Amino acid sequence: MKLSQTSLSQIETTIKKAIAKYTCGDGQAIVTDIHLQADQGSGELNIFDDDDEELGSTIIEEWTAYEGQDFYKDIEHLLIMALNNLKDNGEFDKLTILKPYSFVLVDEDKETVAELLLMDDDTLLINDELLKGLDKELDDFLKSLLEK
């Protein structure tokens, strides 16, 4: 699924507004995860905390025209990209949410579909992108060790 730059910016802006309540400077740490709920029929993207309190909402018109087989699988990559852009820009650096916390894609029943981003100082989620070519690298490394 391809989205226009406007829709991608709209998603990032909605996430930034949703997490803005967790950037308060009072030092009080909060324990929560952030849940992103996408609805293909209405195009809605709703963002909730663990207590089902709505943090933000927007409508992505392009989602209503989606005709693929697996809506959640196709938008997962787009949401990961948006979250990583925000992370790279330092948007999550000043949040008062205790680590580790996650950004999670949920369905209409609020069941987890995918973990989009794990914010933790010591943990890294392994995904297909990270593992591409790993077998060949390990084989080459082993071969060079055995040749010595």
Stockholm file with secondary structure:
# STOCKHOLM 1.0

chainA/1-148         MKLSQTSLSQIETTIKKAIAKYTCGDGQAIVTDIHLQADQGSGELNIFDDDDEELGSTIIEEWTAYEGQDFYKDIEHLLIMALNNLKDNGEFDKLTILKPYSFVLVDEDKETVAELLLMDDDTLLINDELLKGLDKELDDFLKSLLEK
#=GR chainA/1-148 SS CCCCHHHHHHHHHHHHHHHGGGCCTTCCCBCCCEEEEECTTTCEEEEECTTCCEEEEEECHHHHTCCSSCHHHHHHHHHHHHHHHHHHTTTTTTCCBCSSEEEEEECTTCCEEEEEEEECSSCCCCCHHHHTTHHHHHHHHHHHHHHC
#=GC SS_cons         CCCCHHHHHHHHHHHHHHHGGGCCTTCCCBCCCEEEEECTTTCEEEEECTTCCEEEEEECHHHHTCCSSCHHHHHHHHHHHHHHHHHHTTTTTTCCBCSSEEEEEECTTCCEEEEEEEECSSCCCCCHHHHTTHHHHHHHHHHHHHHC
//
